Each structure stands twice: as C-alpha cells, then as structure tokens.
Amino acid sequence: MSAHSIHEEEGHGSYGSYVAGFVLAVVLTAASFWLVLHGGFPHETALLGLAVLAAVQIVVHLVFFLHMNSSSSQRWNVTAFGFTVMTVLIVIVGTVWVMHNVSMNMMSR
C-alpha cells in the first residue's frame, strides 16, 4: 500500500469550489474592513457584526478549504472540531467569569 492510496478515496475540492471559497473569504474580509472603517455604527453593533462575519468566515474556510462536511468519512474530524470548540468556549467563558468575580470581590473598589 503506497502513501498515495490512503488518500485516494477522500474527496478534494474542485477548482470552482476553491474559487467560490476564495471569493466568499475576500467578500467577508472586505465587509469586515468596511464595517470598521465606515464608523457609522455604535461600538456594540460593530463588535457584534464583526463576530458574526468572523464566524461565517470560519465556516467558509472549514467547508471550502478544509472540506469538512457531514459525510461519514469526516465524522471524526467534525467530532474533534466540536470538542475543540467546546473546550475553547469553556476556557474563555471560565476565564471571563473568574476575572469578573475577582474584579467584583477586590477590596480596593
């Protein structure tokens, strides 16, 4: 069994899917820059818009460039990615929660 035969059954993207992913990534990046440079939005709205655009761009990269989908051959990749997202969220939310509690319980307020 050669090294190349292991990956032969995996579906890789076509030229058109790579171009579509690239165009979507460029459009999302341009939209993010426009949102920041426009300056016509309140800070909370701009921050929420950037977060949404970032999440959509992550999905575009996962689908078009990393070929992550719901097929049975990708099940372990999706599971590992889900576990990674869950772990990162626990660390971030836990850190914010601890820092908030530390700030509220400081004696020098």
LOGUDO-397127 format. One line per 10 residues: number of its first residue (from 0); their letters; for each residue x, y, z of N, C-alpha, C. Coordinates in steps of 0.02 Angstrom, whole numbers, plus 50000, padded with zeros to 5 digits. Last residue first. Layout:
N
NUM = a = X,Y,Z,X,Y,Z,X,Y,Z ~ ... $
***
This chain:
109
108 = rsmmnmsvnh = 49396,52423,52286,49346,52454,52242,49331,52521,52266 ~ 49489,52343,52349,49508,52412,52334,49456,52446,52288 ~ 49454,52213,52363,49443,52256,52420,49456,52329,52404 ~ 49364,52124,52239,49425,52160,52259,49409,52207,52316 ~ 49255,52061,52187,49273,52046,52256,49338,52079,52279 ~ 49244,52098,52054,49190,52116,52100,49210,52107,52173 ~ 49362,52043,52001,49351,52115,51999,49298,52137,52048 ~ 49336,51908,52019,49393,51938,52052,49385,52014,52055 ~ 49225,51894,51935,49218,51883,52007,49276,51913,52046 ~ 49286,51921,51811,49231,51963,51835,49222,51955,51910 $
98 = mvwvtgvivi = 49379,51816,51805,49403,51885,51806,49349,51933,51830 ~ 49289,51707,51800,49336,51714,51856,49361,51786,51861 ~ 49224,51735,51677,49186,51728,51739,49231,51738,51800 ~ 49328,51731,51586,49291,51793,51594,49252,51792,51660 ~ 49366,51595,51602,49413,51649,51617,49377,51715,51629 ~ 49250,51529,51560,49275,51520,51629,49323,51576,51649 ~ 49246,51568,51426,49191,51588,51471,49214,51582,51544 ~ 49368,51509,51382,49356,51581,51376,49302,51604,51425 ~ 49354,51372,51415,49411,51410,51439,49397,51485,51437 ~ 49235,51340,51347,49239,51331,51419,49297,51372,51448 $
88 = lvtmvtfgfa = 49275,51368,51213,49221,51406,51245,49223,51400,51320 ~ 49374,51269,51197,49392,51340,51193,49338,51383,51225 ~ 49294,51153,51208,49349,51166,51256,49369,51239,51256 ~ 49209,51167,51097,49181,51164,51165,49235,51180,51218 ~ 49302,51164,50993,49261,51224,51003,49233,51225,51074 ~ 49351,51032,51011,49396,51089,51016,49357,51154,51029 ~ 49235,50957,50987,49267,50954,51052,49314,51013,51063 ~ 49216,50990,50851,49166,51008,50901,49194,51007,50972 ~ 49332,50933,50796,49322,51005,50792,49270,51028,50843 ~ 49308,50798,50823,49367,50830,50852,49359,50906,50850 $
78 = tvnwrqssss = 49191,50781,50744,49190,50769,50817,49249,50804,50851 ~ 49241,50807,50617,49189,50850,50644,49185,50842,50720 ~ 49332,50701,50608,49356,50770,50602,49305,50818,50632 ~ 49248,50591,50617,49297,50602,50670,49325,50673,50668 ~ 49169,50607,50497,49138,50607,50563,49188,50621,50619 ~ 49203,50600,50366,49225,50659,50402,49202,50660,50475 ~ 49142,50489,50315,49215,50489,50317,49243,50548,50356 ~ 49007,50524,50316,49031,50476,50365,49107,50474,50369 ~ 48983,50702,50297,48987,50634,50272,49018,50588,50325 ~ 48970,50836,50325,48936,50789,50369,48939,50717,50343 $
68 = nmhlffvlhv = 49132,50914,50304,49061,50907,50291,49032,50854,50336 ~ 49272,51003,50263,49237,50972,50319,49162,50973,50303 ~ 49371,51054,50178,49324,51004,50154,49290,50967,50211 ~ 49452,51161,50197,49468,51101,50236,49421,51043,50220 ~ 49392,51250,50105,49464,51236,50102,49484,51174,50141 ~ 49251,51253,50122,49280,51258,50056,49354,51239,50052 ~ 49226,51231,50263,49189,51195,50211,49227,51195,50144 ~ 49315,51311,50336,49307,51241,50352,49275,51202,50295 ~ 49295,51437,50276,49361,51404,50272,49355,51330,50286 ~ 49160,51459,50311,49181,51458,50240,49248,51422,50233 $
58 = viqvaalval = 49169,51461,50451,49130,51409,50418,49150,51403,50344 ~ 49245,51578,50466,49271,51514,50491,49235,51456,50457 ~ 49155,51671,50415,49217,51659,50379,49250,51594,50403 ~ 49056,51668,50512,49039,51647,50444,49103,51631,50405 ~ 49130,51721,50619,49102,51654,50623,49085,51626,50554 ~ 49157,51850,50569,49212,51804,50584,49188,51732,50588 ~ 49028,51904,50560,49068,51896,50499,49126,51848,50510 ~ 48997,51903,50698,48957,51864,50651,48996,51852,50586 ~ 49093,51992,50747,49091,51924,50772,49052,51879,50725 ~ 49059,52110,50677,49124,52078,50666,49125,52006,50690 $
48 = gllatehpfg = 48932,52133,50735,48939,52121,50664,49005,52087,50646 ~ 48970,52158,50868,48927,52101,50853,48931,52083,50779 ~ 49045,52276,50847,49076,52217,50876,49036,52154,50862 ~ 48946,52361,50795,49005,52344,50754,49039,52282,50781 ~ 48860,52367,50906,48836,52340,50843,48894,52319,50798 ~ 48944,52429,51000,48916,52363,51014,48892,52329,50950 ~ 48973,52554,50940,49027,52506,50952,49000,52435,50964 ~ 48859,52602,50807,48881,52602,50878,48932,52546,50889 ~ 48919,52649,50644,48882,52605,50688,48905,52614,50760 ~ 49000,52716,50558,48933,52741,50567,48891,52700,50614 $
38 = ghlvlwfsaa = 49127,52671,50519,49120,52709,50580,49051,52735,50595 ~ 49196,52615,50411,49138,52657,50399,49125,52701,50460 ~ 49294,52529,50458,49315,52593,50431,49257,52641,50419 ~ 49218,52417,50500,49261,52453,50547,49278,52524,50521 ~ 49149,52379,50386,49113,52389,50448,49153,52430,50498 ~ 49253,52362,50294,49205,52415,50284,49168,52431,50348 ~ 49315,52248,50350,49352,52312,50346,49304,52370,50337 ~ 49210,52156,50332,49236,52171,50399,49273,52237,50400 ~ 49197,52155,50194,49140,52178,50235,49163,52195,50305 ~ 49320,52101,50159,49305,52169,50139,49247,52197,50180 $
28 = tlvvalvfga = 49300,51972,50213,49354,52014,50239,49342,52087,50221 ~ 49194,51928,50133,49185,51934,50206,49239,51978,50237 ~ 49256,51931,50007,49197,51973,50019,49186,51982,50095 ~ 49358,51836,50027,49375,51905,50011,49317,51952,50025 ~ 49280,51721,50049,49327,51745,50101,49346,51818,50089 ~ 49212,51711,49927,49174,51722,49989,49220,51748,50044 ~ 49322,51687,49843,49281,51747,49832,49241,51762,49896 ~ 49368,51565,49895,49412,51623,49896,49371,51687,49889 ~ 49258,51482,49871,49280,51493,49939,49324,51555,49944 ~ 49257,51487,49730,49199,51511,49768,49218,51525,49840 $
18 = vysgysghge = 49381,51428,49704,49369,51497,49683,49310,51527,49721 ~ 49358,51300,49755,49411,51342,49784,49401,51415,49765 ~ 49256,51259,49672,49242,51267,49743,49296,51308,49777 ~ 49322,51256,49547,49266,51301,49558,49250,51312,49631 ~ 49414,51153,49564,49438,51221,49552,49383,51272,49566 ~ 49353,51050,49698,49366,51065,49629,49393,51136,49624 ~ 49419,50966,49843,49380,51016,49809,49400,51025,49736 ~ 49420,50789,49867,49452,50854,49872,49412,50903,49829 ~ 49372,50649,49955,49353,50699,49905,49387,50765,49917 ~ 49467,50503,49975,49443,50565,50004,49428,50615,49948 $
8 = eehishasm = 49525,50395,49913,49453,50395,49920,49425,50460,49948 ~ 49663,50421,49918,49629,50422,49854,49554,50426,49860 ~ 49742,50415,50029,49701,50475,50021,49662,50476,49955 ~ 49810,50295,50017,49771,50307,50077,49722,50364,50066 ~ 49887,50297,49904,49824,50260,49901,49781,50271,49962 ~ 50005,50362,49935,49954,50398,49897,49888,50362,49897 ~ 50085,50270,49997,50061,50327,50037,50005,50364,50001 ~ 50037,50103,49950,50078,50163,49946,50047,50219,49987 ~ 50042,49942,50000,50000,50000,50000,50045,50062,50000 $
***
